[in-house]
Amino acid sequence: MTRTARRRWVTDFKGEIDGIALGSTGPVFLHGYDPPAGGKWIDNVIPGKLAALDRNTGEVAWISPCEVGYGRGFGSGLGSEDDVVVLGPSLKGHRIARMKLSSGELIGAREIEPFDQAIVRGDMSVTVTPGRVAGIMTSPMIEVWSYARDGERYHILGREDSHVFVVYTNPNLKRQGVVRLDVDSGDFENAFLEPEFPVIHNMVVDTGLVILLIGNRAPGAYRRPGAAEKLTLVAYSSRERVAGGPLWREEVANESHDELPDVSISLDSGKLYIARGALLEVRDGLTGRSLGDLTMPGLDERIAWHVSQGAGLLAEETRATVFELPA
Protein backbone atom coordinates (compact mmCIF):
# COMPACT_ATOMS: atom_id res chain seq x y z
CA MET A 1 0.00 0.00 0.00
CA THR A 2 1.41 3.38 -0.99
CA ARG A 3 1.64 5.88 1.85
CA THR A 4 2.62 9.53 2.07
CA ALA A 5 6.07 10.27 3.45
CA ARG A 6 6.02 12.17 6.74
CA ARG A 7 7.30 15.72 6.63
CA ARG A 8 9.96 16.50 9.19
CA TRP A 9 9.80 20.20 8.29
CA VAL A 10 9.11 22.55 5.40
CA THR A 11 10.35 26.10 4.82
CA ASP A 12 9.93 28.82 2.24
CA PHE A 13 13.14 30.24 0.79
CA LYS A 14 13.35 33.98 0.12
CA GLY A 15 14.50 33.68 -3.48
CA GLU A 16 14.82 30.82 -5.96
CA ILE A 17 16.67 27.61 -5.07
CA ASP A 18 19.18 26.28 -7.57
CA GLY A 19 21.29 23.91 -5.47
CA ILE A 20 21.16 21.80 -2.29
CA ALA A 21 23.57 19.84 -0.11
CA LEU A 22 22.85 17.23 2.57
CA GLY A 23 25.53 15.12 4.18
CA SER A 24 25.34 12.31 6.71
CA THR A 25 25.75 14.86 9.54
CA GLY A 26 25.49 18.60 9.93
CA PRO A 27 23.13 21.20 8.49
CA VAL A 28 21.01 21.22 5.35
CA PHE A 29 22.32 23.75 2.83
CA LEU A 30 20.18 25.65 0.34
CA HIS A 31 21.84 27.72 -2.37
CA GLY A 32 19.82 30.24 -4.31
CA TYR A 33 19.52 33.75 -5.64
CA ASP A 34 17.15 36.71 -5.81
CA PRO A 35 15.81 36.94 -9.37
CA PRO A 36 15.98 40.45 -10.84
CA ALA A 37 12.82 42.35 -11.73
CA GLY A 38 11.61 41.30 -15.15
CA GLY A 39 14.03 38.39 -15.22
CA LYS A 40 16.81 40.48 -16.78
CA TRP A 41 20.32 40.90 -15.44
CA ILE A 42 23.55 42.42 -16.73
CA ASP A 43 25.66 39.28 -16.64
CA ASN A 44 25.29 35.51 -16.99
CA VAL A 45 25.83 35.06 -13.25
CA ILE A 46 23.44 36.27 -10.54
CA PRO A 47 25.12 36.73 -7.13
CA GLY A 48 24.12 33.86 -4.88
CA LYS A 49 23.35 33.26 -1.22
CA LEU A 50 23.72 30.21 1.00
CA ALA A 51 21.46 29.22 3.88
CA ALA A 52 22.29 26.67 6.61
CA LEU A 53 19.30 25.01 8.30
CA ASP A 54 19.10 22.56 11.18
CA ARG A 55 18.51 19.13 9.62
CA ASN A 56 16.03 18.11 12.35
CA THR A 57 13.95 21.27 12.79
CA GLY A 58 14.52 23.41 9.69
CA GLU A 59 15.50 26.35 11.89
CA VAL A 60 17.70 28.78 9.96
CA ALA A 61 21.21 29.00 11.46
CA TRP A 62 22.37 31.66 9.00
CA ILE A 63 21.92 33.09 5.51
CA SER A 64 24.95 34.67 3.91
CA PRO A 65 25.92 36.16 0.53
CA CYS A 66 27.96 33.64 -1.41
CA GLU A 67 30.81 34.19 -3.87
CA VAL A 68 29.31 31.45 -5.99
CA GLY A 69 26.16 32.30 -7.93
CA TYR A 70 23.65 30.88 -10.35
CA GLY A 71 24.89 29.35 -13.61
CA ARG A 72 26.78 26.37 -14.99
CA GLY A 73 27.84 23.78 -12.43
CA PHE A 74 27.29 23.63 -8.67
CA GLY A 75 28.64 21.62 -5.76
CA SER A 76 28.60 22.01 -2.00
CA GLY A 77 29.56 20.09 1.11
CA LEU A 78 31.46 20.16 4.38
CA GLY A 79 35.20 20.74 4.48
CA SER A 80 37.63 19.32 7.02
CA GLU A 81 38.12 22.51 9.07
CA ASP A 82 34.61 23.37 10.34
CA ASP A 83 33.82 24.99 7.02
CA VAL A 84 31.26 24.66 4.27
CA VAL A 85 32.62 24.68 0.74
CA VAL A 86 30.76 25.78 -2.39
CA LEU A 87 31.88 25.43 -6.01
CA GLY A 88 30.33 27.12 -9.03
CA PRO A 89 30.29 30.18 -11.29
CA SER A 90 30.97 33.72 -10.10
CA LEU A 91 31.31 37.14 -11.67
CA LYS A 92 35.01 36.36 -12.20
CA GLY A 93 34.82 32.83 -13.56
CA HIS A 94 34.24 29.63 -11.62
CA ARG A 95 35.35 29.63 -8.01
CA ILE A 96 35.64 27.48 -4.92
CA ALA A 97 34.61 29.37 -1.78
CA ARG A 98 34.90 28.50 1.92
CA MET A 99 32.58 29.82 4.64
CA LYS A 100 32.57 29.30 8.40
CA LEU A 101 30.18 26.53 9.31
CA SER A 102 29.03 28.36 12.45
CA SER A 103 28.24 31.74 10.88
CA GLY A 104 28.51 31.73 7.08
CA GLU A 105 31.38 34.21 7.21
CA LEU A 106 33.51 34.05 4.08
CA ILE A 107 36.94 32.51 4.75
CA GLY A 108 38.33 32.68 1.23
CA ALA A 109 37.81 31.88 -2.44
CA ARG A 110 39.93 30.85 -5.42
CA GLU A 111 39.34 30.60 -9.13
CA ILE A 112 38.99 27.10 -10.57
CA GLU A 113 38.39 25.63 -14.01
CA PRO A 114 34.73 25.55 -15.17
CA PHE A 115 32.86 22.30 -14.52
CA ASP A 116 29.48 20.64 -15.06
CA GLN A 117 29.16 18.47 -11.94
CA ALA A 118 31.02 18.29 -8.63
CA ILE A 119 31.19 15.91 -5.66
CA VAL A 120 32.34 17.67 -2.48
CA ARG A 121 33.80 15.70 0.43
CA GLY A 122 35.95 16.82 3.34
CA ASP A 123 39.21 15.60 1.83
CA MET A 124 38.68 16.08 -1.91
CA SER A 125 36.26 17.75 -4.29
CA VAL A 126 36.04 16.19 -7.75
CA THR A 127 34.72 18.03 -10.81
CA VAL A 128 33.94 16.91 -14.33
CA THR A 129 33.61 18.45 -17.79
CA PRO A 130 33.50 16.57 -21.10
CA GLY A 131 37.23 17.24 -21.47
CA ARG A 132 38.59 16.27 -18.06
CA VAL A 133 38.10 15.19 -14.45
CA ALA A 134 39.85 17.20 -11.72
CA GLY A 135 40.59 16.76 -8.01
CA ILE A 136 40.68 19.77 -5.67
CA MET A 137 41.77 19.47 -2.04
CA THR A 138 38.64 20.79 -0.39
CA SER A 139 39.63 23.07 2.48
CA PRO A 140 43.03 24.11 1.02
CA MET A 141 41.14 24.83 -2.27
CA ILE A 142 44.09 23.57 -4.37
CA GLU A 143 43.73 21.51 -7.54
CA VAL A 144 46.13 18.58 -7.20
CA TRP A 145 45.30 16.36 -10.18
CA SER A 146 43.45 16.13 -13.46
CA TYR A 147 42.60 13.16 -15.64
CA ALA A 148 41.96 12.98 -19.38
CA ARG A 149 42.65 10.37 -22.07
CA ASP A 150 42.34 10.54 -25.82
CA GLY A 151 39.10 9.10 -27.14
CA GLU A 152 37.06 9.73 -23.96
CA ARG A 153 34.45 12.33 -23.01
CA TYR A 154 33.27 12.54 -19.40
CA HIS A 155 29.80 13.11 -17.98
CA ILE A 156 28.74 11.84 -14.51
CA LEU A 157 30.63 11.33 -11.24
CA GLY A 158 30.21 8.96 -8.31
CA ARG A 159 32.46 8.23 -5.35
CA GLU A 160 33.03 5.34 -2.97
CA ASP A 161 35.73 5.83 -0.33
CA SER A 162 39.03 6.12 -2.23
CA HIS A 163 37.56 5.53 -5.69
CA VAL A 164 35.94 7.88 -8.19
CA PHE A 165 33.65 6.40 -10.84
CA VAL A 166 33.19 8.40 -14.05
CA VAL A 167 30.71 7.82 -16.87
CA TYR A 168 32.43 8.38 -20.21
CA THR A 169 31.67 8.19 -23.92
CA ASN A 170 33.83 6.53 -26.55
CA PRO A 171 33.02 8.77 -29.58
CA ASN A 172 34.20 6.15 -32.09
CA LEU A 173 31.90 3.47 -30.71
CA LYS A 174 29.16 5.96 -29.76
CA ARG A 175 28.75 4.00 -26.54
CA GLN A 176 29.20 4.80 -22.86
CA GLY A 177 30.99 3.05 -20.02
CA VAL A 178 32.53 3.74 -16.60
CA VAL A 179 36.16 4.25 -15.56
CA ARG A 180 37.47 4.09 -12.00
CA LEU A 181 40.10 6.52 -10.68
CA ASP A 182 42.06 6.88 -7.45
CA VAL A 183 40.59 9.84 -5.55
CA ASP A 184 43.93 11.03 -4.10
CA SER A 185 45.99 10.98 -7.28
CA GLY A 186 43.52 10.82 -10.17
CA ASP A 187 45.38 7.76 -11.47
CA PHE A 188 43.46 5.43 -13.77
CA GLU A 189 42.62 2.20 -11.94
CA ASN A 190 40.56 0.32 -14.50
CA ALA A 191 37.80 0.41 -17.07
CA PHE A 192 35.11 -0.59 -14.58
CA LEU A 193 32.51 -1.01 -17.34
CA GLU A 194 33.44 -1.16 -21.00
CA PRO A 195 31.62 1.25 -23.37
CA GLU A 196 28.63 -0.90 -24.28
CA PHE A 197 25.61 1.24 -23.30
CA PRO A 198 23.83 3.59 -25.75
CA VAL A 199 23.41 6.20 -23.00
CA ILE A 200 23.80 6.32 -19.20
CA HIS A 201 21.30 8.86 -17.90
CA ASN A 202 22.39 8.65 -14.26
CA MET A 203 24.79 6.81 -11.96
CA VAL A 204 24.67 6.53 -8.16
CA VAL A 205 27.43 5.03 -6.02
CA ASP A 206 27.38 3.84 -2.42
CA THR A 207 29.42 1.40 -0.35
CA GLY A 208 29.59 -1.80 -2.39
CA LEU A 209 27.26 -0.66 -5.17
CA VAL A 210 27.25 1.14 -8.51
CA ILE A 211 23.76 1.54 -10.01
CA LEU A 212 23.11 2.91 -13.49
CA LEU A 213 20.00 4.26 -15.14
CA ILE A 214 20.52 3.46 -18.82
CA GLY A 215 18.57 4.23 -21.99
CA ASN A 216 18.12 2.14 -25.10
CA ARG A 217 19.19 4.77 -27.63
CA ALA A 218 21.89 7.41 -27.73
CA PRO A 219 20.85 11.09 -28.03
CA GLY A 220 19.93 11.92 -31.61
CA ALA A 221 19.38 8.29 -32.52
CA TYR A 222 16.63 7.62 -35.05
CA ARG A 223 13.28 7.22 -33.39
CA ARG A 224 11.13 4.56 -35.03
CA PRO A 225 7.41 5.34 -35.14
CA GLY A 226 5.70 3.69 -32.17
CA ALA A 227 8.99 2.68 -30.52
CA ALA A 228 9.04 3.52 -26.79
CA GLU A 229 12.05 5.06 -25.11
CA LYS A 230 13.23 2.48 -22.57
CA LEU A 231 15.01 2.99 -19.27
CA THR A 232 16.65 0.18 -17.34
CA LEU A 233 18.17 0.02 -13.86
CA VAL A 234 21.35 -2.04 -13.67
CA ALA A 235 23.23 -2.73 -10.42
CA TYR A 236 26.88 -3.81 -10.09
CA SER A 237 29.16 -4.65 -7.19
CA SER A 238 31.75 -1.91 -6.79
CA ARG A 239 34.05 -4.36 -5.02
CA GLU A 240 35.02 -6.15 -8.20
CA ARG A 241 38.24 -4.84 -9.74
CA VAL A 242 36.46 -4.91 -13.07
CA ALA A 243 32.70 -5.30 -12.85
CA GLY A 244 31.40 -8.71 -13.81
CA GLY A 245 27.79 -9.40 -14.64
CA PRO A 246 25.14 -7.23 -13.01
CA LEU A 247 23.73 -8.07 -9.59
CA TRP A 248 20.30 -7.33 -11.04
CA ARG A 249 18.63 -5.37 -13.80
CA GLU A 250 15.06 -4.25 -14.33
CA GLU A 251 13.31 -2.22 -16.99
CA VAL A 252 11.49 0.89 -15.80
CA ALA A 253 7.87 0.86 -16.92
CA ASN A 254 7.03 3.52 -19.50
CA GLU A 255 3.45 4.05 -20.62
CA SER A 256 4.38 6.78 -23.11
CA HIS A 257 5.78 6.03 -26.56
CA ASP A 258 6.77 9.62 -27.17
CA GLU A 259 8.56 10.86 -24.07
CA LEU A 260 11.39 9.69 -21.83
CA PRO A 261 10.04 8.70 -18.41
CA ASP A 262 10.65 11.31 -15.71
CA VAL A 263 12.92 9.16 -13.54
CA SER A 264 15.78 10.06 -11.20
CA ILE A 265 17.60 8.01 -8.56
CA SER A 266 19.42 8.36 -5.25
CA LEU A 267 21.36 5.72 -3.29
CA ASP A 268 22.03 5.78 0.45
CA SER A 269 22.87 3.15 3.08
CA GLY A 270 22.24 0.34 0.60
CA LYS A 271 18.78 1.55 -0.39
CA LEU A 272 17.88 2.77 -3.87
CA TYR A 273 15.29 5.53 -4.12
CA ILE A 274 13.57 5.93 -7.50
CA ALA A 275 11.60 9.11 -8.16
CA ARG A 276 8.86 9.01 -10.81
CA GLY A 277 6.58 12.02 -10.71
CA ALA A 278 5.42 12.37 -7.11
CA LEU A 279 6.03 8.66 -6.36
CA LEU A 280 9.18 7.47 -4.59
CA GLU A 281 9.91 3.76 -4.84
CA VAL A 282 12.34 2.23 -2.35
CA ARG A 283 14.39 -0.87 -3.27
CA ASP A 284 17.13 -2.92 -1.73
CA GLY A 285 20.18 -1.86 -3.71
CA LEU A 286 21.90 -5.22 -3.50
CA THR A 287 19.00 -7.36 -4.73
CA GLY A 288 16.58 -4.91 -6.35
CA ARG A 289 13.81 -6.20 -4.08
CA SER A 290 11.00 -3.70 -3.59
CA LEU A 291 10.72 -2.27 -0.07
CA GLY A 292 7.63 -0.18 -0.72
CA ASP A 293 6.34 3.01 -2.31
CA LEU A 294 5.89 6.49 -0.92
CA THR A 295 4.37 9.67 -2.25
CA MET A 296 6.35 12.85 -1.60
CA PRO A 297 4.22 15.95 -2.22
CA GLY A 298 6.16 18.31 -4.48
CA LEU A 299 8.48 15.63 -5.86
CA ASP A 300 6.97 16.07 -9.31
CA GLU A 301 7.96 19.78 -9.15
CA ARG A 302 11.48 19.11 -7.92
CA ILE A 303 14.47 21.33 -8.64
CA ALA A 304 16.70 18.87 -6.77
CA TRP A 305 16.42 16.08 -4.20
CA HIS A 306 18.79 13.95 -2.16
CA VAL A 307 18.62 11.23 0.51
CA SER A 308 21.00 10.80 3.45
CA GLN A 309 20.60 8.82 6.67
CA GLY A 310 16.82 8.58 6.38
CA ALA A 311 16.34 12.25 5.54
CA GLY A 312 14.97 13.09 2.11
CA LEU A 313 15.70 16.70 1.16
CA LEU A 314 13.42 18.02 -1.57
CA ALA A 315 13.83 21.45 -3.16
CA GLU A 316 11.12 23.05 -5.22
CA GLU A 317 11.51 26.48 -6.81
CA THR A 318 11.15 28.46 -3.57
CA ARG A 319 10.48 25.78 -0.95
CA ALA A 320 12.51 23.08 0.80
CA THR A 321 11.15 20.07 2.67
CA VAL A 322 12.81 17.30 4.64
CA PHE A 323 10.87 14.01 4.72
CA GLU A 324 11.39 10.94 6.90
CA LEU A 325 12.38 8.00 4.67
CA PRO A 326 13.38 4.38 5.32
CA ALA A 327 17.06 4.40 6.34
LINMOWO-V649244 format. One record per backbone hydrogen bond with DSSP energy under -1.0 kcal/mol. NH is the residue of the N-H (numbers start at 1). CO is the residue of the C=O. If there is no record, write none. Layout:
BEGIN
nh: {NH:NH}
co: {CO:CO}
END
This chain:
BEGIN
nh: {3:5:8:9:11:13:15:16:17:18:19:21:28:29:30:31:32:33:39:49:50:51:52:53:54:58:61:62:64:66:69:70:75:77:79:84:85:86:87:88:93:95:96:97:98:99:100:101:104:107:108:110:112:116:117:119:121:125:126:127:128:129:133:134:135:136:137:138:141:144:145:147:152:153:154:155:158:160:163:164:165:166:167:168:169:170:174:175:176:177:178:179:180:181:182:183:186:189:190:192:193:196:196:197:201:202:204:206:209:210:211:212:213:214:215:216:221:227:232:233:234:235:236:238:243:247:250:252:263:264:266:268:271:272:273:274:275:276:279:280:281:282:283:284:285:288:291:294:295:296:299:301:302:303:304:306:308:311:312:313:314:315:316:320:321:322:323:324:325}
co: {293:295:322:322:320:318:13:33:317:31:31:29:53:21:51:19:49:16:36:32:64:30:62:28:59:54:52:52:50:48:89:46:87:85:83:99:77:97:75:95:90:88:110:86:108:84:105:82:100:98:98:96:94:128:128:126:124:136:119:134:117:132:147:127:145:125:142:123:137:135:135:133:149:169:130:167:165:163:160:181:158:179:156:177:153:175:170:170:197:168:193:166:190:164:187:162:182:180:180:190:178:176:194:176:213:213:211:209:206:236:204:234:202:232:199:230:218:224:214:250:212:248:210:208:192:235:233:231:261:275:273:271:268:283:266:281:264:279:276:294:274:292:272:289:270:284:282:280:3:278:296:298:299:315:315:313:311:308:323:306:321:304:319:11:314:9:312:6:310}
END
